[in-house]
Amino acid sequence: MGFVSEWKDNYVVKQVKNLKLPEFKNSEKVREELVFSGKVQRVGFRLEVFELAKRLELTGWVENLSDGSVRAQVQGDKERIDFLAEFMKSLKRARVDKVLEIQLEVMEDEKGFIIKG
């Protein structure tokens, strides 16, 4: 890993760690596939989804797609997933033009959150 890449990764991790999270009410447990399109690759987007999902106690995964978009399957409280999606749209170093949201069946035995690829 080069210096710039390492610096970017450290910046992303620190930003998420210092983020003030709102108070969440308990809401229904859901699973959603989110596909973010725009300028979302090569800007630390997957790492930010990963770090924020862990802080929000969500499970699932995130990956880059060959068309330049980023896909995530995220499971947990609906309110926390909505927060993650809105936060990712607000990033200054990325540009989210569109978020496709698809409701999926909950996977009861899923643990943790990973970055694919």
N, C-alpha and C positions, 0 to 999 in steps of 0.2 A: 504494500500500500504506500503510495506517495505521500509527501508532506501535505499537499493541498487536500487530498482525499481524507487523510487523517484529521486535519484541522476541521474540515467540513463535518465529518462524523462527530467529532467532539463538540462542535458548536450545536449540532442538532440535539445530541443527548443532553447537553446543558440547558438548552431552551426548554425542552420538555420537562426536565427535572424541576425547573424554576417556575413552570406554568402554574398559576393559581386556578385550581379546578373549582367549579361551582358546587353547591350542595345538590346532590341528586336525590330525588325521591325514588323509592322502589317502583320499578315499572316492569312490564311483562318481559320475559326472556324471549329474545328473537334471534334469528340468524339472517343476515343480509349479505348479498354480494354487492359490492360497490365498485364501479368502474369509473375511474377518474381520467378524463381526457383533457389535453391541453399541453402545457410545458410542465410535465410531471416526472420526467426521467432526467437523471444526471444532476439533480438538485437536492438529493437527500430525502426525497419524498417517501420511499419505502421505509427507510430507517425512522423517519418521523412517525409514520403510521404505526410501526412496530413499537416504538418507545411509548407513544401515547396510548396505544391499545393495552400495553402492560400496565401503565399507570391507572387506566380506567377499569382494570380487571376484566378485560374482554379476552376471548379466545378466538383462534382462527389463524389466518395466514395472509400474506401480501406478496405480490409478484409483479414484475414488469411484463408487459405484453409486447409482441413484435411490432405492433402498430404505433408504439410510443405511449400507450396509456398504461395505467397501473390498476390492477384488479386486486381486491381484498375480499375475503369472506370473513365476516366479523360476527361474533356471537356474544350476547350478554343483554343487559338491560337496554331497552329501546332508547331511553333518554341518553345513555352514555354513547351509544352508536351514533345518534343524531349529533351529539356534541363533537365526536371525532370527525364526522363528515363536514360539519360547518367549520371546524377549526382548520381542516386541511384546505378548504376553499379560501381561507383568509391569509394563507402564507404569502409573504411578499416575494420570496425567491422562486416561487413556482407560480404557474398560472393555470387554474382549473377552469376550463371552458364549460365543462358539463360533467355531471355525476349521474350515472345510471344506477338505480337502486332496484334490486330484485330480491323479493322475499323468498327464503328457503326454509326447509324443515330444520328444526333445532337438532343438533347432534349432542345427545345427552352426555356421552363419555369423553368429549373433547377437553383436553387440558392444554394450557399455554397458548402462546402466539409465536409464529415463526415467519421468517423471510424465506420465500422460495427462490431458488435460482441464484 
